[in-house]
Amino acid sequence: MRYDFSNSSNRNNTNAEKYQLVYEKFGTKNIIPAWIADMDIDSPLFIQEAIKKRFNHNIFGYEMFPNSAFEAQISWLNTHYDTDYLQKNVLYVHSARATINMCLEAFSTQGDSVIVQTPVYGPFFDLVQESKREVIFNELVCDDYGYYTFDFDNLKKQIQTNTKLLLLCNPANPVGRAWKKEELHRLHTICKENNIIVISDELHCDLVYKPNKHIAFSTIDDAKDLTVSIYSIGKSFNLSGLSASTVIIQNEKLKEKFDRVYHKYQIGQGNIFSHIAFEEAYKNGYQWIQELKVHLYENYELLKKICDKHSHLVKISPIEATYLAWIDCKALGNSDEKINNFFIKEAKIGLNSGISFGKNGQGYVRLNFAMSKEAIKILLLNLDNALSNHK
Ligand SMILES: Cc1ncc(COP(=O)(O)O)c(C=O)c1O
């Protein structure tokens, strides 16, 4: 291993949201934060060094998002995920959420409906509701082992004539699925038959664990004609604070519609340091990601061991992707309040309550295990002790 994940920098007294908002969120400072989806792991040194080099130049005026950076990302995606993206398909956006909002505006109008499959990243349905579109909740199906799949029958039943979009979380936060080709193929067939555009949020695509594979939705049959794909350096390289994401649209008509909204909001070119980091990550980040995934998966296995030891209280879902564990805690208490109290007061761990990912997230928590070996050991000790002592 070339990279070391045994320790990480201390984020206390930085503006890290995960730390700054702890008291507001959990009512105490005495807590290990394992909530917001970034990593307590240092961003790659080679990216830090590239940024420092640019910093030394002293002038930080307007800059273009460099073509070489777009090219680096396209080459990464086409090489690793078998996509056939071209540079003309890609636009810079500062955040995935901004892209989702622009898609809602470009491809639907007020009163239209949008499909969201819960449990899923909360802003998916919040943004739809805030833009006065109707959310169609097509709940994922969970088996006895905590493994989630699409409910195709219910999806077909729920589609209406005004259903314009489906928001796909691929891979899925928080349920940890890397959707299989066959599943995406069936999803595509239904969407195509009903003229539904798929917004495929692929932010976690680089964090798929072997033997699973990331399947880009745009590579399914002729899905690229109805797909808007979203990518970012945020999750993969722990660079969310640099605000650099892209939207990729291969169909020219869809791209034209999107471009009109994009132009209206004057998204700009991103910040200078994000340009450097973006290019550097996609050019030189492959080995780092491979080693990061080994480390993250070990963390998951350690966590699973503790959960399995206390399986009468907590059931952890299998994981194929992401650094977010999804844990069924219904046996810990019959309300979210009781479950939250257990984690805050007894385990002293700050998590996301499952309900924030949709109604069927009730009774679950999401635990972010992306931290150093040293940090996860402390968290696991807290968890093990609290579960052992829980009455
Ligand atoms: C699936 C998914 N999409 C979007 C986001 C947010 O991305 P951004 O900060 O670029 O809006 C997250 C963050 O956790 C996420 O997990």
PDBQT file of the ligand as one rigid body, heavy atoms in Angstrom, charges set to zero:
ROOT
HETATM    1  C1  LIG A 401     -26.183  10.956  -3.810  1.00  0.00    +0.000 C 
HETATM    2  C2  LIG A 401     -25.777  12.352  -3.460  1.00  0.00    +0.000 A 
HETATM    3  N1  LIG A 401     -26.065  13.350  -4.311  1.00  0.00    +0.000 NA
HETATM    4  C3  LIG A 401     -25.718  14.624  -4.036  1.00  0.00    +0.000 A 
HETATM    5  C4  LIG A 401     -25.048  14.945  -2.875  1.00  0.00    +0.000 A 
HETATM    6  C5  LIG A 401     -24.688  16.372  -2.618  1.00  0.00    +0.000 C 
HETATM    7  O1  LIG A 401     -23.808  16.802  -3.579  1.00  0.00    +0.000 OA
HETATM    8  P1  LIG A 401     -23.516  18.350  -3.750  1.00  0.00    +0.000 P 
HETATM    9  O2  LIG A 401     -22.891  18.810  -2.474  1.00  0.00    +0.000 OA
HETATM   10  O3  LIG A 401     -22.589  18.415  -4.921  1.00  0.00    +0.000 OA
HETATM   11  O4  LIG A 401     -24.826  19.011  -3.998  1.00  0.00    +0.000 OA
HETATM   12  C6  LIG A 401     -24.743  13.936  -1.947  1.00  0.00    +0.000 A 
HETATM   13  C7  LIG A 401     -24.074  14.256  -0.694  1.00  0.00    +0.000 C 
HETATM   14  O5  LIG A 401     -24.108  13.524   0.261  1.00  0.00    +0.000 OA
HETATM   15  C8  LIG A 401     -25.108  12.607  -2.262  1.00  0.00    +0.000 A 
HETATM   16  O6  LIG A 401     -24.843  11.592  -1.436  1.00  0.00    +0.000 OA
ENDROOT
TORSDOF 0
